[in-house]
Amino acid sequence: MTRELLTAIIGQMAINPRGLHGLSHWARVYDNGLRLAAETGANRQVVELFALFHDSRRLTDQADPDHGPRGAALAEQYHRDGLLLLDDEPLRLLLTACRLHTAAYTHDDPTVRTCFDADRLDLARAGKTVDPAFLCTDAAREPACIAWASERSRAGIVADNIIGQALRSLAALDP
């Protein structure tokens, strides 16, 4: 993930980057995914990029069932334009995870499952309880993992990663 790619994605967002599905959520999904990847063996690059693309094309913070496929289409476009440099297999996994993250319960691939769970572990931000029955990796179903992610989500923690830093930069620009 590059700052150029992150800046391009933020620049095309239709929703408020500070909203429910904005950058603080993406930053926590990024951290959730990397924590899970350490145990699931998921492709870390795909997990990081999923955090960036999965909600990037939302039109609203409300119900938006086609946002995942739109996020995948954006990743495809940026790949064609040379802004997203990925080999074929990681690109396929990223596109699959984005397209299906709200439509599929689980998937055969551990990287895609890790992406799904990284997002689902951040449900507490919306006042929802993370139900282990709806998680698809053993790592995510661990009570300690759910408690860690849910506390960060409820508290609105802005992770100190490249996405969280971008959000802080936006805040610095506010009058």
Residue frames as a rotation matrix with the C-alpha (Angstrom) as fourth column:
MET 1
0.591 0.807 0.000 0.00
0.807 -0.591 0.000 0.00
0.000 0.000 -1.000 0.00
THR 2
-0.569 -0.775 0.276 1.38
0.782 -0.614 -0.111 3.38
0.255 0.153 0.955 -0.97
ARG 3
-0.480 0.356 -0.802 0.43
0.333 -0.772 -0.542 6.88
-0.812 -0.527 0.252 0.12
GLU 4
-0.860 0.145 -0.488 -0.35
-0.491 -0.493 0.719 7.63
-0.136 0.858 0.495 -3.54
LEU 5
-0.679 0.634 -0.371 -2.86
0.278 0.690 0.668 4.77
0.679 0.351 -0.645 -3.66
LEU 6
-0.409 0.506 -0.759 -4.38
0.892 0.044 -0.451 5.76
-0.195 -0.861 -0.469 -0.32
THR 7
-0.664 0.107 -0.740 -4.70
-0.039 -0.993 -0.109 9.39
-0.747 -0.044 0.664 -1.40
ALA 8
-0.877 0.344 -0.335 -6.37
-0.371 -0.041 0.928 8.38
0.306 0.938 0.163 -4.67
ILE 9
-0.520 0.712 -0.471 -8.92
0.643 0.690 0.332 6.20
0.562 -0.130 -0.817 -2.87
ILE 10
-0.400 0.355 -0.845 -9.73
0.719 -0.450 -0.529 8.85
-0.568 -0.820 -0.075 -0.28
GLY 11
-0.833 -0.030 -0.552 -10.10
-0.210 -0.907 0.366 11.44
-0.512 0.420 0.749 -3.04
GLN 12
-0.767 0.558 -0.318 -12.82
-0.284 0.149 0.947 9.48
0.575 0.817 0.044 -4.80
MET 13
-0.830 0.445 -0.337 -14.89
0.552 0.567 -0.611 8.60
-0.081 -0.693 -0.716 -1.70
ALA 14
-0.341 0.814 0.470 -18.59
0.172 -0.438 0.883 9.45
0.924 0.382 0.010 -1.83
ILE 15
0.677 0.569 -0.468 -19.09
0.531 0.063 0.845 9.11
0.510 -0.820 -0.260 1.94
ASN 16
0.743 -0.385 0.547 -17.57
-0.595 -0.755 0.277 11.12
0.306 -0.531 -0.790 4.77
PRO 17
0.058 -0.801 -0.597 -14.07
-0.096 0.590 -0.801 9.74
0.994 0.103 -0.043 5.43
ARG 18
-0.813 -0.308 0.495 -14.76
-0.479 -0.131 -0.868 10.34
0.332 -0.942 -0.041 9.14
GLY 19
0.094 0.988 0.119 -18.07
-0.953 0.055 0.297 8.44
0.287 -0.142 0.947 9.10
LEU 20
0.536 0.292 0.792 -19.16
-0.652 0.739 0.169 4.99
-0.536 -0.607 0.587 10.24
HIS 21
0.812 -0.222 0.541 -17.58
0.443 0.837 -0.322 3.25
-0.381 0.501 0.777 7.23
GLY 22
0.881 -0.467 0.070 -14.70
-0.337 -0.726 -0.599 5.70
0.331 0.504 -0.798 6.85
LEU 23
0.202 -0.962 -0.185 -11.02
-0.389 0.095 -0.916 5.75
0.899 0.257 -0.355 7.62
SER 24
-0.267 -0.304 0.914 -11.11
-0.963 0.109 -0.245 4.94
-0.025 -0.946 -0.322 11.34
HIS 25
0.683 0.549 0.481 -13.05
-0.488 0.834 -0.258 1.77
-0.543 -0.059 0.838 10.45
TRP 26
0.842 -0.400 -0.362 -10.60
-0.187 0.413 -0.891 0.95
0.506 0.818 0.273 7.65
ALA 27
-0.081 -0.937 0.339 -7.65
-0.754 -0.165 -0.636 1.46
0.652 -0.307 -0.693 10.02
ARG 28
-0.061 0.116 0.991 -9.13
-0.864 0.491 -0.111 -0.97
-0.500 -0.863 0.071 12.56
VAL 29
0.927 0.370 0.061 -9.94
-0.275 0.781 -0.561 -3.50
-0.255 0.504 0.825 9.82
TYR 30
0.453 -0.856 -0.249 -6.28
-0.457 0.017 -0.889 -3.22
0.766 0.516 -0.383 8.76
ASP 31
-0.402 -0.625 0.669 -5.07
-0.887 0.086 -0.453 -3.95
0.226 -0.776 -0.589 12.32
ASN 32
0.350 0.607 0.713 -7.67
-0.698 0.677 -0.233 -6.68
-0.625 -0.416 0.661 12.85
GLY 33
0.942 0.067 -0.329 -6.60
-0.305 0.575 -0.759 -8.34
0.139 0.815 0.563 9.62
LEU 34
0.088 -0.986 -0.144 -2.90
-0.573 0.068 -0.817 -8.28
0.815 0.154 -0.559 10.40
ARG 35
-0.295 -0.111 0.949 -3.54
-0.925 0.281 -0.255 -9.71
-0.238 -0.953 -0.186 13.87
LEU 36
0.636 0.622 0.456 -5.58
-0.464 0.781 -0.418 -12.53
-0.616 0.054 0.786 12.32
ALA 37
0.781 -0.348 -0.519 -3.12
-0.454 0.254 -0.854 -13.10
0.430 0.902 0.040 9.45
ALA 38
-0.224 -0.902 0.369 -0.39
-0.937 0.096 -0.335 -13.91
0.267 -0.421 -0.867 11.96
GLU 39
-0.385 0.159 0.909 -2.44
-0.523 0.774 -0.356 -16.97
-0.760 -0.613 -0.215 12.92
THR 40
0.595 0.759 0.263 -4.33
-0.193 0.453 -0.870 -17.82
-0.780 0.467 0.416 9.72
GLY 41
-0.313 -0.789 0.528 -1.43
0.501 0.335 0.798 -17.57
-0.807 0.515 0.290 7.30
ALA 42
0.718 0.661 0.216 -3.37
0.557 -0.361 -0.748 -15.11
-0.417 0.658 -0.628 5.14
ASN 43
-0.106 -0.681 0.725 -1.59
0.916 -0.350 -0.194 -13.05
0.386 0.644 0.661 2.54
ARG 44
-0.172 -0.019 -0.985 -0.80
0.764 -0.634 -0.121 -9.88
-0.622 -0.773 0.124 4.51
GLN 45
-0.962 -0.209 -0.178 -0.68
0.052 -0.775 0.629 -7.64
-0.270 0.596 0.756 1.42
VAL 46
-0.555 0.829 0.076 -4.19
0.337 0.140 0.931 -8.71
0.761 0.542 -0.357 0.40
VAL 47
0.064 0.568 -0.821 -5.46
0.992 0.052 0.113 -8.19
0.107 -0.821 -0.560 3.96
GLU 48
-0.533 -0.338 -0.776 -3.99
0.477 -0.877 0.054 -4.66
-0.699 -0.342 0.629 4.05
LEU 49
-0.991 0.126 -0.042 -5.45
-0.103 -0.528 0.843 -3.76
0.084 0.840 0.536 0.67
PHE 50
-0.330 0.920 -0.209 -8.84
0.720 0.389 0.575 -5.22
0.610 0.040 -0.791 1.59
ALA 51
-0.144 0.246 -0.959 -9.00
0.860 -0.447 -0.244 -2.76
-0.489 -0.860 -0.147 4.51
LEU 52
-0.742 -0.270 -0.614 -8.50
0.011 -0.920 0.391 0.03
-0.670 0.284 0.686 2.00
PHE 53
-0.924 0.298 -0.241 -10.85
-0.285 -0.115 0.952 -1.10
0.256 0.947 0.191 -0.79
HIS 54
-0.779 0.611 -0.142 -13.71
0.622 0.782 -0.050 -2.98
0.080 -0.127 -0.989 0.91
ASP 55
0.186 0.874 -0.450 -15.81
0.836 -0.381 -0.395 0.13
-0.517 -0.302 -0.801 1.75
SER 56
-0.675 -0.645 -0.357 -14.10
0.389 -0.723 0.570 2.56
-0.627 0.246 0.740 -0.62
ARG 57
-0.927 0.342 0.151 -17.05
0.026 -0.343 0.939 2.84
0.373 0.875 0.309 -3.00
ARG 58
-0.386 0.820 -0.422 -19.90
0.874 0.180 -0.451 3.12
-0.294 -0.543 -0.787 -0.51
LEU 59
-0.437 0.357 0.826 -22.49
0.395 -0.748 0.533 5.67
0.808 0.559 0.186 -1.51
THR 60
0.343 0.597 0.725 -23.93
-0.555 -0.494 0.669 5.88
0.758 -0.632 0.162 2.00
ASP 61
-0.762 -0.527 0.375 -23.23
-0.599 0.356 -0.717 4.74
0.244 -0.771 -0.588 5.54
GLN 62
0.098 0.865 0.492 -26.65
-0.802 0.361 -0.476 3.09
-0.589 -0.348 0.729 5.44
ALA 63
0.297 0.083 0.951 -27.52
0.235 0.959 -0.157 -0.10
-0.926 0.270 0.265 3.54
ASP 64
0.344 -0.294 -0.892 -25.55
-0.879 -0.436 -0.195 -0.26
-0.331 0.851 -0.408 0.30
PRO 65
0.660 0.025 0.751 -25.55
-0.114 0.991 0.067 -3.87
-0.743 -0.129 0.657 -0.93
ASP 66
0.891 -0.296 0.344 -23.47
0.427 0.292 -0.855 -3.22
0.153 0.909 0.387 -4.06
HIS 67
0.799 -0.598 0.055 -20.58
-0.594 -0.774 0.220 -1.41
-0.090 -0.209 -0.974 -2.37
GLY 68
0.282 -0.717 0.637 -18.36
-0.130 0.629 0.766 -4.52
-0.951 -0.299 0.085 -2.28
PRO 69
0.358 -0.128 0.925 -18.48
0.855 0.443 -0.270 -5.16
-0.375 0.887 0.268 -6.02
ARG 70
0.938 -0.043 0.344 -17.91
0.127 -0.882 -0.455 -1.42
0.323 0.470 -0.821 -6.63
GLY 71
0.620 -0.760 0.193 -14.84
-0.588 -0.287 0.757 -1.55
-0.520 -0.583 -0.625 -4.36
ALA 72
0.178 -0.520 0.835 -13.56
0.405 0.812 0.420 -4.55
-0.897 0.264 0.355 -6.33
ALA 73
0.673 0.127 0.728 -14.12
0.737 -0.186 -0.649 -2.64
0.053 0.974 -0.219 -9.58
LEU 74
0.915 -0.392 0.089 -12.08
-0.399 -0.913 0.079 0.26
0.051 -0.108 -0.993 -8.23
ALA 75
0.290 -0.839 0.460 -9.24
-0.301 0.377 0.876 -2.11
-0.908 -0.393 -0.143 -7.34
GLU 76
0.298 -0.126 0.946 -9.39
0.779 0.606 -0.164 -3.55
-0.552 0.786 0.279 -10.88
GLN 77
0.913 0.088 0.398 -9.29
0.322 -0.753 -0.574 -0.04
0.249 0.652 -0.716 -12.36
TYR 78
0.726 -0.677 0.121 -6.32
-0.639 -0.600 0.482 1.02
-0.254 -0.427 -0.868 -10.23
HIS 79
0.207 -0.639 0.741 -4.54
0.157 0.769 0.619 -2.23
-0.966 -0.012 0.259 -11.15
ARG 80
0.518 0.052 0.854 -5.05
0.845 0.123 -0.521 -1.51
-0.132 0.991 0.020 -14.87
ASP 81
0.927 -0.094 0.362 -3.86
0.008 -0.962 -0.272 2.07
0.374 0.255 -0.892 -14.34
GLY 82
0.109 -0.968 -0.226 -0.68
0.389 0.251 -0.887 0.88
0.915 0.008 0.403 -12.59
LEU 83
-0.002 -0.045 0.999 -1.55
-0.722 -0.691 -0.032 2.40
0.692 -0.722 -0.031 -9.21
LEU 84
0.527 0.200 0.826 -2.17
-0.731 0.603 0.320 -1.00
-0.434 -0.773 0.463 -7.59
LEU 85
-0.089 -0.683 -0.725 0.67
-0.857 0.424 -0.294 -3.40
0.508 0.595 -0.623 -8.26
LEU 86
0.090 0.178 0.980 -0.32
-0.703 0.709 -0.065 -6.99
-0.706 -0.683 0.189 -7.50
ASP 87
-0.935 -0.327 -0.141 0.36
-0.342 0.717 0.607 -10.35
-0.097 0.616 -0.782 -9.07
ASP 88
-0.477 0.793 -0.379 -2.61
-0.423 0.171 0.890 -12.24
0.770 0.585 0.254 -10.50
GLU 89
-0.248 0.407 -0.879 -3.36
0.601 0.776 0.190 -14.52
0.760 -0.481 -0.438 -7.53
PRO 90
-0.722 0.023 -0.692 -3.28
0.618 -0.428 -0.659 -11.82
-0.311 -0.904 0.294 -4.80
LEU 91
-0.870 0.454 -0.193 -5.40
-0.493 -0.803 0.334 -9.58
-0.003 0.386 0.923 -7.06
ARG 92
-0.379 0.751 -0.541 -7.93
-0.079 0.556 0.827 -12.39
0.922 0.356 -0.151 -7.49
LEU 93
-0.378 0.196 -0.905 -8.12
0.863 0.429 -0.267 -12.85
0.336 -0.882 -0.331 -3.72
LEU 94
-0.898 0.022 -0.439 -8.53
0.181 -0.892 -0.415 -9.12
-0.401 -0.452 0.797 -3.10
LEU 95
-0.727 0.652 -0.218 -11.31
-0.580 -0.413 0.702 -8.83
0.368 0.636 0.678 -5.67
THR 96
-0.289 0.606 -0.741 -13.07
0.312 0.791 0.526 -11.90
0.905 -0.079 -0.418 -4.27
ALA 97
-0.566 0.027 -0.824 -12.89
0.824 -0.014 -0.567 -10.61
-0.027 -1.000 -0.014 -0.69
CYS 98
-0.924 0.222 -0.312 -14.21
-0.190 -0.973 -0.131 -7.18
-0.333 -0.061 0.941 -1.67
ARG 99
-0.616 0.711 -0.339 -17.02
-0.464 0.020 0.886 -8.52
0.637 0.703 0.317 -3.85
LEU 100
-0.062 0.602 -0.796 -18.25
0.233 0.784 0.575 -11.04
0.970 -0.150 -0.189 -1.29
HIS 101
-0.871 -0.480 -0.107 -17.55
0.159 -0.069 -0.985 -9.47
0.465 -0.875 0.137 2.11
THR 102
-0.660 0.694 0.288 -21.22
-0.682 -0.393 -0.616 -8.63
-0.314 -0.604 0.733 2.76
ALA 103
0.175 0.784 -0.595 -22.81
-0.951 0.292 0.105 -11.41
0.256 0.547 0.797 0.70
ALA 104
0.189 -0.184 -0.965 -20.96
-0.111 0.972 -0.207 -14.60
0.976 0.147 0.164 1.72
TYR 105
0.968 0.144 0.204 -20.77
-0.224 0.138 0.965 -16.19
0.111 -0.980 0.166 5.12
THR 106
0.337 -0.892 0.301 -17.38
-0.185 0.251 0.950 -17.83
-0.923 -0.376 -0.080 4.50
HIS 107
0.679 -0.237 -0.695 -15.00
-0.722 -0.043 -0.691 -18.88
0.134 0.971 -0.200 1.72
ASP 108
0.919 -0.352 -0.179 -12.58
0.342 0.936 -0.085 -21.70
0.197 0.017 0.980 0.94
ASP 109
0.150 -0.946 0.288 -9.51
0.446 -0.195 -0.873 -19.46
0.882 0.259 0.393 0.96
PRO 110
0.148 -0.125 -0.981 -7.93
0.988 -0.022 0.152 -18.49
-0.040 -0.992 0.120 4.32
THR 111
-0.885 -0.465 -0.030 -7.00
0.461 -0.883 0.085 -15.02
-0.066 0.061 0.996 3.06
VAL 112
-0.486 0.790 0.373 -10.57
-0.053 -0.453 0.890 -14.25
0.872 0.413 0.262 2.02
ARG 113
0.375 0.614 -0.695 -11.88
0.660 0.349 0.665 -15.61
0.651 -0.708 -0.275 5.35
THR 114
-0.337 -0.590 -0.734 -9.37
0.923 -0.361 -0.133 -13.43
-0.187 -0.722 0.666 7.20
CYS 115
-0.930 0.045 0.366 -10.58
0.108 -0.916 0.386 -10.36
0.352 0.399 0.847 5.29
PHE 116
-0.007 1.000 -0.013 -14.21
0.173 0.014 0.985 -11.12
0.985 0.004 -0.174 6.12
ASP 117
0.391 0.159 -0.907 -13.41
0.867 0.266 0.421 -11.50
0.308 -0.951 -0.034 9.81
ALA 118
-0.698 -0.689 -0.193 -11.23
0.716 -0.671 -0.193 -8.39
0.003 -0.272 0.962 9.96
ASP 119
-0.688 0.541 0.484 -14.29
-0.186 -0.776 0.603 -6.38
0.701 0.325 0.635 8.92
ARG 120
0.262 0.887 -0.380 -16.79
0.179 0.342 0.922 -8.26
0.948 -0.310 -0.069 11.09
LEU 121
-0.112 -0.382 -0.917 -14.64
0.959 0.199 -0.200 -7.77
0.259 -0.903 0.344 14.20
ASP 122
-0.962 -0.274 0.004 -15.32
0.268 -0.941 -0.206 -4.01
0.060 -0.197 0.979 13.94
LEU 123
-0.273 0.949 0.156 -19.11
0.526 0.011 0.851 -4.24
0.806 0.315 -0.502 14.30
ALA 124
-0.064 0.257 -0.964 -19.14
0.987 -0.129 -0.100 -2.77
-0.150 -0.958 -0.246 17.82
ARG 125
-0.938 -0.304 -0.165 -18.65
0.273 -0.943 0.187 0.70
-0.212 0.131 0.968 16.30
ALA 126
-0.628 0.777 0.045 -22.27
-0.313 -0.306 0.899 0.41
0.713 0.550 0.436 15.12
GLY 127
-0.264 0.510 0.819 -23.53
-0.963 -0.097 -0.250 -0.80
-0.048 -0.855 0.517 18.50
LYS 128
0.658 0.466 -0.592 -23.57
-0.550 0.834 0.045 -4.45
0.515 0.295 0.805 17.44
THR 129
0.365 -0.503 0.784 -22.15
-0.641 0.475 0.603 -7.41
-0.676 -0.722 -0.149 19.33
VAL 130
-0.260 -0.533 -0.806 -19.68
-0.918 0.394 0.036 -9.57
0.299 0.749 -0.592 17.44
ASP 131
0.651 0.540 0.534 -21.18
-0.639 0.769 0.001 -13.06
-0.410 -0.343 0.845 17.29
PRO 132
-0.387 -0.898 0.210 -18.51
-0.629 0.423 0.652 -15.78
-0.674 0.120 -0.728 16.93
ALA 133
0.052 0.484 0.874 -21.03
0.373 0.802 -0.466 -17.87
-0.927 0.350 -0.139 14.97
PHE 134
0.941 0.332 0.063 -20.68
0.198 -0.388 -0.900 -15.36
-0.274 0.860 -0.431 12.11
LEU 135
0.296 -0.918 -0.265 -16.87
-0.857 -0.378 0.350 -15.41
-0.422 0.124 -0.898 12.09
CYS 136
0.936 0.157 -0.314 -15.09
-0.317 0.763 -0.564 -17.85
0.151 0.627 0.764 9.82
THR 137
0.027 -0.945 -0.326 -11.60
-0.188 0.315 -0.930 -18.25
0.982 0.087 -0.169 11.30
ASP 138
0.424 0.042 -0.905 -10.65
0.765 0.517 0.383 -19.88
0.484 -0.855 0.187 14.57
ALA 139
-0.645 -0.752 -0.136 -8.36
0.723 -0.544 -0.425 -16.92
0.246 -0.372 0.895 15.31
ALA 140
-0.659 0.453 0.601 -11.25
-0.273 -0.888 0.371 -14.45
0.701 0.080 0.708 15.08
ARG 141
0.359 0.883 -0.304 -13.54
-0.035 0.338 0.941 -16.62
0.933 -0.327 0.152 17.21
GLU 142
-0.397 -0.565 -0.723 -11.11
0.745 0.261 -0.613 -16.49
0.536 -0.782 0.318 20.14
PRO 143
0.603 0.713 -0.358 -12.83
0.783 -0.444 0.436 -14.58
0.151 -0.543 -0.826 22.98
ALA 144
0.060 -0.659 -0.750 -9.68
0.586 -0.584 0.561 -12.52
-0.808 -0.473 0.351 23.60
CYS 145
-0.831 -0.347 0.435 -9.59
0.547 -0.364 0.754 -11.42
-0.103 0.864 0.493 19.95
ILE 146
-0.016 0.915 0.402 -13.27
0.755 -0.253 0.605 -10.48
0.656 0.314 -0.687 19.93
ALA 147
0.612 0.230 -0.756 -12.85
0.748 -0.478 0.460 -8.53
-0.256 -0.848 -0.465 23.20
TRP 148
-0.375 -0.854 -0.361 -9.74
0.573 -0.519 0.634 -6.70
-0.729 0.031 0.684 21.91
ALA 149
-0.812 0.066 0.580 -11.34
0.530 -0.333 0.780 -5.74
0.245 0.940 0.235 18.59
SER 150
0.187 0.980 0.068 -14.71
0.805 -0.193 0.562 -4.82
0.564 -0.050 -0.824 20.12
GLU 151
0.362 -0.109 -0.926 -13.15
0.750 -0.556 0.359 -2.55
-0.554 -0.824 -0.120 22.74
ARG 152
-0.716 -0.680 -0.158 -11.14
0.407 -0.590 0.697 -0.69
-0.568 0.435 0.699 20.09
SER 153
-0.615 0.566 0.549 -14.24
0.610 -0.100 0.786 -0.45
0.500 0.819 -0.283 17.91
ARG 154
0.425 0.822 -0.378 -16.52
0.873 -0.261 0.413 0.87
0.241 -0.506 -0.828 20.68
ALA 155
0.213 -0.444 -0.870 -13.86
0.595 -0.647 0.476 3.38
-0.775 -0.619 0.127 21.75
GLY 156
0.983 0.177 0.044 -13.42
0.135 -0.544 -0.828 4.62
-0.123 0.820 -0.559 18.17
ILE 157
0.247 -0.968 -0.050 -9.68
0.143 -0.015 0.990 3.96
-0.958 -0.252 0.134 18.31
VAL 158
0.916 -0.152 -0.370 -7.85
-0.398 -0.255 -0.881 5.33
0.039 0.955 -0.294 15.30
ALA 159
0.747 -0.638 0.187 -5.05
0.544 0.748 0.380 2.85
-0.382 -0.182 0.906 14.76
ASP 160
0.420 -0.708 -0.568 -1.54
-0.525 -0.700 0.484 4.16
-0.740 0.095 -0.666 14.20
ASN 161
-0.108 -0.407 0.907 -1.07
0.658 0.655 0.372 2.65
-0.746 0.636 0.197 10.75
ILE 162
-0.906 -0.348 0.239 -0.94
0.401 -0.531 0.746 4.22
-0.133 0.773 0.621 7.29
ILE 163
-0.225 0.903 0.366 -4.74
0.631 -0.151 0.761 4.61
0.742 0.402 -0.536 7.17
GLY 164
0.514 0.377 -0.771 -5.00
0.853 -0.314 0.416 6.09
-0.085 -0.871 -0.483 10.66
GLN 165
-0.415 -0.752 -0.512 -2.19
0.596 -0.650 0.472 8.50
-0.687 -0.109 0.718 9.81
ALA 166
-0.785 0.206 0.585 -4.10
0.477 -0.403 0.781 9.62
0.396 0.892 0.218 6.70
LEU 167
0.310 0.945 -0.104 -7.16
0.763 -0.182 0.621 10.32
0.568 -0.272 -0.777 8.85
ARG 168
0.288 -0.293 -0.912 -5.06
0.769 -0.496 0.402 12.38
-0.571 -0.817 0.083 11.26
SER 169
-0.794 -0.598 0.112 -3.68
0.522 -0.576 0.630 14.33
-0.312 0.558 0.769 8.29
LEU 170
-0.310 0.783 0.539 -7.24
0.600 -0.279 0.750 15.11
0.738 0.555 -0.383 7.15
ALA 171
0.560 0.539 -0.629 -8.09
0.820 -0.257 0.511 16.30
0.113 -0.802 -0.586 10.65
ALA 172
-0.224 -0.755 -0.617 -5.07
0.717 -0.556 0.420 18.58
-0.660 -0.348 0.666 10.64
LEU 173
-0.851 -0.071 0.520 -6.43
0.478 -0.514 0.712 20.26
0.217 0.855 0.472 7.50
ASP 174
0.160 0.986 -0.044 -9.80
0.888 -0.124 0.443 21.06
0.432 -0.110 -0.895 9.14
PRO 175
-0.241 -0.224 0.944 -10.24
-0.002 -0.973 -0.231 24.72
0.970 -0.058 0.234 10.09
